[in-house]
């Protein structure tokens, strides 16, 4: 009897130590995991050197990689050729001996006139959108997407690469509303077709909305899309036998032309910037 009681006692002792060991293991595991996470967090701080250089307005990230590789960059007085190097707050970064810093983010909205091409420069001497916003800011800004030479309306410029990428990616469904003037009246039958499946160059075009412009002739059509394909609005109407005589982008990502005359530009308000970041 005593032997059995002793055996049960030893067994109970094992069982009583079991949960303690398991609990201790959980504590140790949590401690180890937290330590690892903390370590990973430390390695994730800072900004990649190529991004830092790009955001300083000197060149693109790809070009920055080449400059880093060829020894043009120092951090805190030391030559850095490592591609993945991260700049920490307070670091002194020099490019060819000149101290550089990340630029302030800028957001400029232009109401583009006709006969200006959307490019940084043109070797044929044609007028570019940069001629219109050249004095808008000292930072180097770039157009978000493009409008062809004969298309007027809203064009956003920024040095915020992440936002530009987001605004031009189809998955974010960024709203773009155009006012198209056609060479002849759009028939009701063709209007209905535009509201269905439209295939252009073998690919489906997602037309979010299309209708006659209220109070205007039936040659005036409003069309909303989120595709970024080149000349896509003109190609849509050409597909149905219409020529677009005028094309004006009146809304882009919630931004409008209100109080912005043709050929003029303005900075976005902080609220507008916040709205874009929420897309």
Backbone as CSV, one residue per row, in Angstrom:
resi,resn,N_x,N_y,N_z,CA_x,CA_y,CA_z,C_x,C_y,C_z
1,UNK,0.833,-1.203,0.000,0.000,0.000,0.000,0.867,1.251,0.000
2,UNK,1.861,1.253,0.879,2.767,2.398,0.937,3.551,2.552,-0.357
3,UNK,3.931,1.341,-0.931,4.685,1.354,-2.183,3.882,1.991,-3.299
4,UNK,2.559,1.620,-3.335,1.705,2.183,-4.376,1.516,3.683,-4.190
5,UNK,1.337,4.048,-2.882,1.184,5.474,-2.615,2.435,6.242,-3.023
6,UNK,3.595,5.601,-2.722,4.865,6.241,-3.084,4.987,6.393,-4.590
7,UNK,4.529,5.332,-5.312,4.600,5.364,-6.775,3.706,6.447,-7.334
8,UNK,2.476,6.531,-6.721,1.566,7.574,-7.193,2.120,8.963,-6.894
9,UNK,2.804,9.056,-5.751,3.402,10.343,-5.382,4.474,10.747,-6.353
10,UNK,5.340,9.751,-6.740,6.377,10.078,-7.717,5.767,10.494,-9.050
11,UNK,4.674,9.760,-9.423,4.022,10.082,-10.690,3.402,11.474,-10.632
12,UNK,2.779,11.779,-9.480,2.175,13.106,-9.310,3.236,14.179,-9.382
13,UNK,4.428,13.856,-8.801,5.539,14.817,-8.847,5.951,15.103,-10.263
14,UNK,5.997,14.045,-11.078,6.352,14.237,-12.484,5.324,15.125,-13.182
15,UNK,4.020,14.807,-12.911,2.968,15.583,-13.538,2.987,17.031,-13.076
16,UNK,3.318,17.236,-11.814,3.329,18.609,-11.301,4.494,19.403,-11.872
17,UNK,5.618,18.710,-12.146,6.748,19.406,-12.742,6.540,19.647,-14.241
18,UNK,5.719,18.756,-14.880,5.492,18.878,-16.324,4.974,20.243,-16.725
19,UNK,3.842,20.724,-16.127,3.330,22.045,-16.489,4.324,23.150,-16.201
20,UNK,5.082,23.009,-15.113,6.074,24.028,-14.792,7.124,24.130,-15.888
21,UNK,7.578,22.943,-16.352,8.575,22.936,-17.431,8.001,23.529,-18.713
22,UNK,6.730,23.165,-18.987,6.116,23.685,-20.200,5.960,25.207,-20.126
23,UNK,5.539,25.681,-18.967,5.382,27.124,-18.793,6.714,27.849,-18.937
24,UNK,7.756,27.234,-18.340,9.076,27.839,-18.443,9.552,27.866,-19.888
25,UNK,9.230,26.764,-20.624,9.607,26.695,-22.026,8.923,27.807,-22.822
26,UNK,7.629,28.040,-22.508,6.905,29.097,-23.196,7.524,30.460,-22.922
27,UNK,7.898,30.673,-21.640,8.525,31.939,-21.266,9.847,32.124,-22.008
28,UNK,10.647,31.032,-22.017,11.933,31.116,-22.704,11.744,31.376,-24.192
29,UNK,10.708,30.708,-24.773,10.461,30.848,-26.202,10.030,32.280,-26.525
30,UNK,9.120,32.808,-25.647,8.685,34.181,-25.857,9.850,35.150,-25.740
31,UNK,10.697,34.898,-24.769,11.851,35.763,-24.558,12.779,35.725,-25.763
32,UNK,13.009,34.511,-26.275,13.884,34.334,-27.436,13.271,34.981,-28.667
33,UNK,11.941,34.788,-28.838,11.262,35.359,-29.988,11.297,36.872,-29.948
34,UNK,11.031,37.429,-28.762,11.062,38.886,-28.624,12.439,39.436,-28.918
35,UNK,13.466,38.693,-28.450,14.837,39.121,-28.701,15.130,39.118,-30.183
36,UNK,14.664,38.038,-30.879,14.892,37.950,-32.317,14.175,39.069,-33.057
37,UNK,12.912,39.340,-32.643,12.152,40.388,-33.288,12.813,41.733,-33.099
38,UNK,13.338,41.932,-31.879,14.023,43.190,-31.600,15.238,43.352,-32.487
39,UNK,15.949,42.228,-32.681,17.140,42.270,-33.528,16.770,42.586,-34.967
40,UNK,15.636,41.931,-35.428,15.217,42.174,-36.800,14.787,43.619,-36.979
41,UNK,14.125,44.160,-35.942,13.670,45.526,-36.019,14.852,46.474,-36.169
42,UNK,15.923,46.176,-35.444,17.103,47.034,-35.511,17.708,47.033,-36.912
43,UNK,17.707,45.849,-37.538,18.305,45.765,-38.867,17.416,46.414,-39.919
44,UNK,16.115,46.627,-39.569,15.208,47.214,-40.535,15.132,48.728,-40.439
45,UNK,15.842,49.329,-39.478,15.785,50.776,-39.341,16.617,51.443,-40.427
46,UNK,16.344,52.725,-40.624,17.119,53.478,-41.605,16.539,53.395,-43.002
47,UNK,17.216,54.061,-43.927,16.789,54.143,-45.323,17.900,53.604,-46.205
48,UNK,17.535,52.762,-47.167,18.553,52.230,-48.081,19.293,53.382,-48.758
49,UNK,20.594,53.201,-48.902,21.453,54.270,-49.391,21.036,54.745,-50.773
50,UNK,20.670,53.818,-51.653,20.280,54.242,-53.006,19.000,55.077,-52.984
51,UNK,18.081,54.727,-52.068,16.853,55.508,-51.925,17.163,56.892,-51.362
52,UNK,18.086,56.938,-50.395,18.485,58.215,-49.791,19.037,59.153,-50.869
53,UNK,19.910,58.606,-51.721,20.509,59.410,-52.784,19.440,59.862,-53.783
54,UNK,18.557,58.921,-54.156,17.488,59.258,-55.084,16.581,60.340,-54.514
55,UNK,16.247,60.214,-53.229,15.366,61.192,-52.591,16.049,62.533,-52.349
56,UNK,17.370,62.562,-52.520,18.075,63.844,-52.409,17.987,64.619,-53.718
57,UNK,17.457,63.966,-54.781,17.261,64.632,-56.060,18.414,64.518,-57.033
58,UNK,19.416,63.702,-56.705,20.602,63.602,-57.565,20.353,62.729,-58.783
59,UNK,19.724,61.587,-58.573,19.534,60.635,-59.658,18.498,59.599,-59.243
60,UNK,18.231,58.637,-60.134,17.311,57.556,-59.816,17.988,56.521,-58.922
61,UNK,17.209,55.614,-58.353,17.783,54.568,-57.500,18.743,53.680,-58.289
62,UNK,18.364,53.367,-59.505,19.219,52.491,-60.325,20.556,53.154,-60.614
63,UNK,20.508,54.441,-60.932,21.749,55.177,-61.173,22.565,55.282,-59.888
64,UNK,21.862,55.431,-58.749,22.545,55.534,-57.462,23.345,54.267,-57.167
65,UNK,22.789,53.110,-57.524,23.514,51.846,-57.312,24.858,51.865,-58.045
66,UNK,24.867,52.413,-59.258,26.103,52.480,-60.036,27.117,53.406,-59.367
67,UNK,26.635,54.547,-58.898,27.533,55.490,-58.222,28.099,54.887,-56.937
68,UNK,27.261,54.162,-56.191,27.722,53.521,-54.954,28.808,52.505,-55.273
69,UNK,28.548,51.687,-56.284,29.495,50.641,-56.680,30.843,51.225,-57.093
70,UNK,30.815,52.402,-57.708,32.053,53.005,-58.215,32.712,53.936,-57.204
71,UNK,32.217,53.923,-55.965,32.904,54.642,-54.898,32.659,56.126,-54.824
72,UNK,31.461,56.570,-55.219,31.165,58.004,-55.186,30.547,58.460,-53.872
73,UNK,30.270,57.498,-52.963,29.481,57.841,-51.772,30.223,57.467,-50.494
74,UNK,30.206,58.389,-49.529,30.726,58.098,-48.198,29.644,58.357,-47.163
75,UNK,29.686,57.580,-46.090,28.778,57.779,-44.956,29.627,57.936,-43.708
76,UNK,29.487,59.061,-43.049,30.281,59.384,-41.854,31.782,59.281,-42.132
77,UNK,32.172,59.722,-43.333,33.578,59.754,-43.701,34.143,58.452,-44.219
78,UNK,33.321,57.393,-44.272,33.796,56.092,-44.736,33.169,55.742,-46.083
79,UNK,34.007,55.230,-46.986,33.529,54.818,-48.301,32.563,53.647,-48.160
80,UNK,31.417,53.727,-48.827,30.421,52.660,-48.787,30.143,52.189,-50.206
81,UNK,30.366,50.894,-50.439,30.055,50.309,-51.747,29.033,49.178,-51.633
82,UNK,28.503,48.991,-50.441,27.529,47.929,-50.176,26.157,48.353,-50.683
83,UNK,25.540,47.515,-51.518,24.268,47.867,-52.144,23.136,48.041,-51.131
84,UNK,23.070,47.181,-50.138,21.954,47.212,-49.200,22.192,48.070,-47.968
85,UNK,23.237,48.855,-47.967,23.576,49.654,-46.782,22.430,50.598,-46.435
86,UNK,22.158,50.733,-45.116,21.070,51.597,-44.673,21.605,52.803,-43.910
87,UNK,21.124,53.951,-44.304,21.506,55.208,-43.663,20.643,55.405,-42.422
88,UNK,21.285,55.662,-41.297,20.577,55.868,-40.041,20.384,57.364,-39.788
89,UNK,19.372,57.721,-38.974,19.179,59.128,-38.628,20.460,59.719,-38.033
90,UNK,20.857,60.878,-38.510,22.061,61.525,-38.009,23.312,61.220,-38.809
91,UNK,23.243,60.236,-39.719,24.399,59.921,-40.553,24.697,61.075,-41.513
92,UNK,25.992,61.275,-41.792,26.428,62.290,-42.744,26.760,61.600,-44.066
93,UNK,25.971,61.873,-45.086,26.148,61.250,-46.394,26.710,62.280,-47.371
94,UNK,27.779,61.898,-48.049,28.382,62.786,-49.048,28.446,62.086,-50.406
95,UNK,28.128,62.850,-51.432,28.167,62.354,-52.810,29.233,63.156,-53.546
96,UNK,30.302,62.455,-53.970,31.461,63.129,-54.575,31.947,64.284,-53.703
97,UNK,31.944,64.048,-52.391,32.453,65.034,-51.446,31.464,66.079,-50.990
98,UNK,30.286,66.136,-51.637,29.279,67.143,-51.288,28.240,66.554,-50.349
99,UNK,27.968,67.232,-49.242,26.975,66.773,-48.276,25.588,66.821,-48.897
100,UNK,24.847,65.716,-48.759,23.493,65.668,-49.319,22.494,65.299,-48.235
101,UNK,21.247,65.621,-48.461,20.169,65.294,-47.520,18.925,64.935,-48.314
102,UNK,18.038,64.176,-47.697,16.796,63.798,-48.365,15.933,65.035,-48.580
103,UNK,15.315,65.103,-49.757,14.475,66.244,-50.095,13.137,66.199,-49.355
104,UNK,12.564,67.352,-49.200,11.199,67.428,-48.713,10.276,66.974,-49.834
105,UNK,9.248,66.217,-49.505,8.314,65.730,-50.513,7.474,66.885,-51.046
106,UNK,7.364,66.949,-52.364,6.602,67.998,-53.018,5.521,67.395,-53.908
107,UNK,4.391,68.103,-54.011,3.253,67.629,-54.795,2.663,68.839,-55.541
108,UNK,2.814,68.833,-56.871,2.382,69.958,-57.696,1.333,69.474,-58.692
109,UNK,0.224,70.206,-58.781,-0.852,69.859,-59.709,-0.890,70.890,-60.835
110,UNK,-0.812,70.405,-62.067,-0.820,71.261,-63.255,-2.089,71.018,-64.063
111,UNK,-2.666,72.116,-64.576,-3.733,72.003,-65.564,-3.062,72.151,-66.927
112,UNK,-2.708,71.017,-67.516,-1.881,70.996,-68.733,-2.633,71.545,-69.944
113,UNK,-1.996,72.462,-70.678,-2.578,72.915,-71.945,-2.191,71.981,-73.097
114,UNK,-2.745,72.234,-74.254,-2.442,71.453,-75.453,-1.046,71.789,-75.960
115,UNK,-0.470,70.867,-76.724,0.829,71.051,-77.408,2.025,71.027,-76.473
116,UNK,1.890,70.408,-75.319,3.018,70.155,-74.429,3.128,68.645,-74.231
117,UNK,4.342,68.115,-74.333,4.517,66.676,-74.173,4.947,66.366,-72.735
118,UNK,4.529,65.193,-72.269,4.822,64.799,-70.897,6.148,64.054,-70.850
119,UNK,7.216,64.830,-70.737,8.553,64.257,-70.617,9.437,65.277,-69.923
120,UNK,10.575,64.813,-69.403,11.467,65.720,-68.692,12.189,66.670,-69.644
121,UNK,12.529,66.179,-70.827,13.155,67.016,-71.857,12.911,66.371,-73.210
122,UNK,13.180,67.109,-74.266,12.906,66.602,-75.614,14.033,66.993,-76.552
123,UNK,14.660,65.999,-77.188,15.801,66.278,-78.064,15.383,66.912,-79.386
124,UNK,14.064,66.989,-79.622,13.565,67.624,-80.841,13.143,69.074,-80.585
125,UNK,13.343,69.524,-79.360,13.065,70.921,-79.051,11.601,71.262,-78.852
126,UNK,10.745,70.250,-78.699,9.331,70.527,-78.479,9.090,70.987,-77.042
127,UNK,7.977,71.684,-76.832,7.634,72.175,-75.499,7.250,70.997,-74.598
128,UNK,7.739,71.014,-73.371,7.421,69.948,-72.418,6.710,70.539,-71.202
129,UNK,6.076,69.667,-70.444,5.372,70.106,-69.231,6.340,70.701,-68.218
130,UNK,7.619,70.319,-68.298,8.604,70.863,-67.365,8.827,72.354,-67.607
131,UNK,8.547,72.827,-68.830,8.641,74.256,-69.112,7.605,75.040,-68.309
132,UNK,6.519,74.391,-67.958,5.424,75.053,-67.253,5.601,75.063,-65.742
133,UNK,6.280,74.051,-65.197,6.392,73.942,-63.739,7.847,74.054,-63.265
134,UNK,8.708,74.539,-64.145,10.137,74.611,-63.841,10.473,75.395,-62.587
135,UNK,9.660,76.408,-62.268,9.929,77.245,-61.099,9.048,76.892,-59.903
136,UNK,8.363,75.772,-59.980,7.420,75.412,-58.920,8.121,75.056,-57.609
137,UNK,9.289,74.437,-57.697,10.010,73.998,-56.508,11.464,73.758,-56.860
138,UNK,12.349,73.859,-55.863,13.761,73.594,-56.109,14.049,72.096,-56.183
139,UNK,13.135,71.282,-55.619,13.315,69.833,-55.691,13.026,69.327,-57.101
140,UNK,13.639,68.210,-57.447,13.420,67.623,-58.770,12.153,66.773,-58.719
141,UNK,11.135,67.181,-59.446,9.864,66.457,-59.432,9.593,65.855,-60.807
142,UNK,8.748,64.822,-60.815,8.474,64.066,-62.032,6.965,63.949,-62.237
143,UNK,6.518,63.866,-63.496,5.087,63.669,-63.740,4.642,62.265,-63.338
144,UNK,3.443,62.190,-62.775,2.851,60.903,-62.400,2.000,60.437,-63.577
145,UNK,2.467,59.417,-64.285,1.784,59.008,-65.508,2.071,60.008,-66.613
146,UNK,1.175,60.072,-67.599,1.410,60.977,-68.711,0.083,61.342,-69.371
147,UNK,0.104,62.466,-70.054,-0.969,62.869,-70.959,-0.309,63.115,-72.311
148,UNK,-0.948,62.673,-73.396,-0.314,62.877,-74.699,-0.348,64.362,-75.084
149,UNK,0.345,64.686,-76.128,0.583,66.085,-76.501,-0.715,66.882,-76.647
150,UNK,-1.740,66.262,-77.238,-2.979,66.980,-77.525,-4.030,66.852,-76.424
151,UNK,-3.709,66.145,-75.349,-4.647,65.999,-74.236,-4.354,67.047,-73.180
152,UNK,-5.412,67.675,-72.705,-5.290,68.713,-71.688,-5.770,68.169,-70.339
153,UNK,-5.563,68.983,-69.282,-6.127,68.621,-67.986,-5.108,68.305,-66.919
154,UNK,-5.559,67.605,-65.916,-4.808,67.444,-64.682,-3.629,66.493,-64.808
155,UNK,-2.474,66.990,-64.355,-1.255,66.189,-64.328,-0.533,66.485,-63.016
156,UNK,-0.250,65.434,-62.263,0.394,65.589,-60.949,1.895,65.363,-61.073
157,UNK,2.670,66.163,-60.343,4.123,66.021,-60.288,4.532,65.833,-58.827
158,UNK,5.522,64.968,-58.600,6.008,64.762,-57.239,7.399,64.145,-57.259
159,UNK,8.086,64.228,-56.122,9.326,63.484,-55.923,9.102,62.340,-54.946
160,UNK,7.840,62.051,-54.657,7.462,60.938,-53.781,7.261,59.697,-54.643
161,UNK,8.325,58.919,-54.785,8.292,57.764,-55.678,7.267,56.721,-55.282
162,UNK,7.099,56.481,-53.989,6.151,55.472,-53.530,4.727,55.869,-53.883
163,UNK,4.405,57.142,-53.688,3.059,57.589,-54.034,2.838,57.530,-55.535
164,UNK,3.824,57.937,-56.317,3.700,57.902,-57.773,3.434,56.481,-58.258
165,UNK,4.147,55.532,-57.682,3.957,54.132,-58.066,2.553,53.661,-57.735
166,UNK,2.059,54.071,-56.574,0.722,53.663,-56.147,-0.351,54.265,-57.051
167,UNK,-0.176,55.527,-57.418,-1.188,56.211,-58.210,-1.244,55.718,-59.652
168,UNK,-0.186,55.093,-60.130,-0.161,54.615,-61.513,-0.432,53.112,-61.629
169,UNK,-0.553,52.412,-60.493,-0.785,50.961,-60.553,-2.289,50.675,-60.651
170,UNK,-2.719,49.885,-61.637,-4.148,49.624,-61.845,-4.868,49.028,-60.641
171,UNK,-4.168,48.277,-59.797,-4.842,47.597,-58.687,-5.440,48.564,-57.677
172,UNK,-4.955,49.816,-57.672,-5.470,50.799,-56.717,-6.700,51.540,-57.251
173,UNK,-7.079,51.245,-58.497,-8.309,51.810,-59.076,-8.386,53.329,-58.917
174,UNK,-7.311,54.009,-59.232,-7.285,55.464,-59.123,-8.227,56.064,-60.166
175,UNK,-9.135,56.907,-59.700,-10.178,57.456,-60.567,-9.604,58.507,-61.510
176,UNK,-9.900,58.340,-62.814,-9.506,59.312,-63.829,-10.720,59.576,-64.712
177,UNK,-11.218,60.803,-64.654,-12.409,61.169,-65.416,-12.028,62.122,-66.539
178,UNK,-12.446,61.775,-67.768,-12.125,62.565,-68.948,-13.392,63.127,-69.601
179,UNK,-13.256,64.306,-70.175,-14.298,64.889,-71.022,-13.803,64.766,-72.459
180,UNK,-14.480,63.933,-73.236,-14.084,63.692,-74.619,-15.064,64.372,-75.573
181,UNK,-14.526,65.115,-76.531,-15.334,65.709,-77.595,-15.114,64.883,-78.851
182,UNK,-16.208,64.389,-79.442,-16.117,63.490,-80.593,-16.465,64.209,-81.893
183,UNK,-16.033,63.628,-83.021,-16.277,64.247,-84.328,-17.722,64.076,-84.784
184,UNK,-18.478,63.222,-84.107,-19.909,63.064,-84.417,-20.628,62.542,-83.173
185,UNK,-21.945,62.585,-83.203,-22.731,62.202,-82.044,-22.517,60.725,-81.696
186,UNK,-22.386,60.457,-80.427,-22.277,59.072,-79.948,-23.677,58.474,-79.874
187,UNK,-23.914,57.406,-80.613,-25.249,56.788,-80.630,-25.523,56.078,-79.311
188,UNK,-26.793,55.918,-79.005,-27.183,55.195,-77.791,-26.695,53.752,-77.838
189,UNK,-26.718,53.170,-79.031,-26.268,51.779,-79.187,-24.786,51.665,-78.819
190,UNK,-23.975,52.614,-79.287,-22.540,52.566,-78.974,-22.283,52.919,-77.508
191,UNK,-23.120,53.794,-76.948,-22.989,54.109,-75.522,-23.205,52.853,-74.686
192,UNK,-24.193,52.054,-75.067,-24.457,50.793,-74.354,-23.289,49.824,-74.511
193,UNK,-22.690,49.814,-75.705,-21.536,48.927,-75.917,-20.358,49.332,-75.024
194,UNK,-20.186,50.633,-74.847,-19.099,51.117,-73.991,-19.305,50.696,-72.537
195,UNK,-20.548,50.456,-72.168,-20.855,50.033,-70.806,-20.706,48.526,-70.623
196,UNK,-20.390,47.835,-71.706,-20.163,46.395,-71.633,-18.685,46.074,-71.662
197,UNK,-18.359,44.882,-72.168,-16.954,44.477,-72.271,-16.335,45.089,-73.530
198,UNK,-15.247,45.816,-73.346,-14.550,46.439,-74.463,-13.136,45.867,-74.527
199,UNK,-12.785,45.311,-75.677,-11.465,44.704,-75.867,-10.660,45.572,-76.821
200,UNK,-9.537,46.087,-76.341,-8.659,46.919,-77.165,-7.293,46.250,-77.245
201,UNK,-6.849,45.982,-78.473,-5.544,45.348,-78.703,-5.412,44.047,-77.914
202,UNK,-6.507,43.292,-77.895,-6.500,41.971,-77.256,-6.644,41.978,-75.750
203,UNK,-6.808,43.150,-75.142,-6.930,43.240,-73.696,-8.204,43.974,-73.308
204,UNK,-8.854,43.487,-72.251,-10.069,44.122,-71.778,-9.752,45.464,-71.138
205,UNK,-10.567,46.455,-71.455,-10.429,47.780,-70.859,-11.536,47.954,-69.826
206,UNK,-11.171,48.337,-68.631,-12.157,48.508,-67.572,-12.657,49.957,-67.577
207,UNK,-13.842,50.137,-68.141,-14.490,51.446,-68.163,-15.421,51.500,-66.956
208,UNK,-15.122,52.365,-66.012,-15.894,52.410,-64.778,-17.241,53.090,-64.966
209,UNK,-17.286,54.097,-65.826,-18.536,54.807,-66.091,-18.388,55.584,-67.390
210,UNK,-19.532,55.758,-68.097,-19.528,56.551,-69.323,-20.932,57.101,-69.532
211,UNK,-21.024,58.368,-69.948,-22.331,58.991,-70.175,-22.155,60.261,-70.989
212,UNK,-23.282,60.760,-71.526,-23.247,62.056,-72.184,-22.990,63.127,-71.130
213,UNK,-22.294,64.204,-71.536,-22.087,65.322,-70.625,-23.393,66.096,-70.521
214,UNK,-23.882,66.275,-69.313,-25.178,66.909,-69.094,-25.185,68.341,-69.637
215,UNK,-26.260,68.640,-70.387,-26.427,69.988,-70.918,-25.638,70.256,-72.179
216,UNK,-24.956,69.252,-72.716,-24.140,69.419,-73.920,-24.687,68.551,-75.058
217,UNK,-24.130,68.741,-76.249,-24.508,67.902,-77.376,-24.029,66.469,-77.146
218,UNK,-24.569,65.553,-77.904,-24.203,64.145,-77.723,-22.830,63.811,-78.310
219,UNK,-22.118,64.845,-78.754,-20.716,64.656,-79.129,-19.820,64.772,-77.901
220,UNK,-20.383,65.248,-76.790,-19.619,65.463,-75.557,-19.885,64.314,-74.590
221,UNK,-18.816,63.596,-74.231,-18.971,62.371,-73.439,-18.016,62.383,-72.248
222,UNK,-18.523,61.989,-71.114,-17.681,61.802,-69.930,-17.356,60.331,-69.780
223,UNK,-16.087,60.009,-69.584,-15.688,58.610,-69.446,-14.695,58.461,-68.295
224,UNK,-14.975,57.532,-67.421,-14.129,57.305,-66.247,-13.442,55.952,-66.375
225,UNK,-12.129,55.939,-66.236,-11.356,54.701,-66.330,-10.292,54.696,-65.233
226,UNK,-9.678,53.520,-65.014,-8.509,53.474,-64.136,-7.333,52.778,-64.812
227,UNK,-7.437,52.612,-66.126,-6.332,52.046,-66.896,-5.283,53.110,-67.143
228,UNK,-4.019,52.700,-67.196,-2.946,53.644,-67.477,-2.328,53.433,-68.846
229,UNK,-2.987,52.660,-69.697,-2.432,52.360,-71.016,-2.357,53.607,-71.882
230,UNK,-1.336,53.675,-72.702,-1.065,54.851,-73.523,-2.199,55.124,-74.510
231,UNK,-2.697,56.374,-74.515,-3.738,56.849,-75.429,-4.998,55.994,-75.365
232,UNK,-5.289,55.414,-74.229,-6.361,54.422,-74.150,-7.738,55.028,-74.418
233,UNK,-8.002,56.255,-73.957,-9.328,56.855,-74.178,-9.557,57.077,-75.672
234,UNK,-8.573,57.600,-76.353,-8.698,57.816,-77.800,-8.909,56.477,-78.521
235,UNK,-8.178,55.450,-78.087,-8.293,54.136,-78.724,-9.667,53.518,-78.493
236,UNK,-10.263,53.773,-77.330,-11.600,53.244,-77.036,-12.607,53.771,-78.057
237,UNK,-12.605,55.088,-78.273,-13.579,55.663,-79.207,-13.239,55.324,-80.655
238,UNK,-11.967,55.271,-80.992,-11.565,54.867,-82.341,-12.034,53.451,-82.641
239,UNK,-12.060,52.618,-81.608,-12.520,51.228,-81.758,-13.964,51.180,-82.268
240,UNK,-14.756,52.206,-81.909,-16.161,52.243,-82.331,-16.394,53.221,-83.485
241,UNK,-15.311,53.687,-84.101,-15.430,54.517,-85.294,-15.551,56.010,-85.055
242,UNK,-15.135,56.475,-83.880,-15.195,57.908,-83.574,-13.777,58.463,-83.423
243,UNK,-13.609,59.723,-83.821,-12.348,60.414,-83.579,-12.540,61.409,-82.433
244,UNK,-11.578,61.437,-81.532,-11.627,62.379,-80.419,-10.981,63.679,-80.870
245,UNK,-11.767,64.752,-80.911,-11.239,66.046,-81.342,-10.625,66.822,-80.172
246,UNK,-11.140,66.612,-78.974,-10.590,67.222,-77.765,-10.698,66.216,-76.629
247,UNK,-9.673,66.219,-75.767,-9.706,65.325,-74.610,-9.116,66.058,-73.412
248,UNK,-9.913,66.095,-72.350,-9.522,66.861,-71.170,-9.711,65.992,-69.927
249,UNK,-8.633,65.857,-69.120,-8.764,65.103,-67.865,-9.226,66.068,-66.782
250,UNK,-10.436,65.834,-66.266,-11.049,66.780,-65.335,-10.946,66.336,-63.880
251,UNK,-10.717,65.044,-63.659,-10.521,64.539,-62.291,-9.403,63.505,-62.314
252,UNK,-8.494,63.604,-61.349,-7.437,62.608,-61.193,-7.267,62.312,-59.710
253,UNK,-7.544,61.086,-59.300,-7.367,60.632,-57.920,-8.069,61.556,-56.915
254,UNK,-9.254,62.038,-57.296,-10.019,62.904,-56.403,-9.662,64.375,-56.524
255,UNK,-8.608,64.703,-57.272,-8.209,66.091,-57.483,-8.988,66.671,-58.665
256,UNK,-9.384,67.942,-58.565,-10.162,68.571,-59.627,-9.465,69.836,-60.130
257,UNK,-10.031,70.429,-61.187,-9.460,71.634,-61.789,-10.023,72.917,-61.178
258,UNK,-10.744,72.796,-60.102,-11.369,73.966,-59.483,-10.316,75.036,-59.153
259,UNK,-10.579,76.249,-59.626,-9.698,77.400,-59.385,-8.278,77.183,-59.921
260,UNK,-8.171,76.358,-60.978,-6.857,76.115,-61.588,-6.971,76.313,-63.105
261,UNK,-6.689,77.522,-63.584,-6.811,77.814,-65.024,-5.825,76.985,-65.847
262,UNK,-6.140,76.834,-67.119,-5.268,76.099,-68.041,-3.867,76.721,-68.071
263,UNK,-2.858,75.854,-67.952,-1.482,76.309,-67.992,-0.921,76.732,-66.647
264,UNK,-1.746,76.701,-65.598,-1.294,77.095,-64.273,-1.121,75.855,-63.394
265,UNK,-0.385,76.031,-62.287,-0.177,74.936,-61.354,-0.331,75.441,-59.927
266,UNK,-0.451,74.512,-58.982,-0.518,74.843,-57.565,0.003,73.671,-56.748
267,UNK,0.378,73.948,-55.512,0.756,72.874,-54.595,-0.498,72.247,-54.005
268,UNK,-0.432,70.951,-53.726,-1.553,70.294,-53.062,-1.642,70.763,-51.616
269,UNK,-2.854,70.777,-51.098,-3.034,71.065,-49.677,-2.655,69.829,-48.868
270,UNK,-2.438,70.013,-47.578,-2.091,68.880,-46.737,-3.211,67.858,-46.706
271,UNK,-4.456,68.331,-46.749,-5.585,67.406,-46.756,-5.598,66.574,-48.034
272,UNK,-5.296,67.194,-49.160,-5.254,66.456,-50.424,-4.139,65.413,-50.392
273,UNK,-2.993,65.774,-49.822,-1.891,64.819,-49.714,-2.292,63.645,-48.826
274,UNK,-2.944,63.940,-47.705,-3.410,62.878,-46.808,-4.388,61.956,-47.513
275,UNK,-5.274,62.527,-48.325,-6.251,61.716,-49.068,-5.556,60.774,-50.039
276,UNK,-4.517,61.266,-50.731,-3.788,60.432,-51.676,-3.069,59.289,-50.953
277,UNK,-2.548,59.563,-49.781,-1.831,58.534,-49.021,-2.777,57.446,-48.545
278,UNK,-4.048,57.740,-48.464,-5.036,56.756,-47.997,-5.557,55.851,-49.111
279,UNK,-5.181,56.158,-50.362,-5.634,55.339,-51.491,-5.069,53.932,-51.387
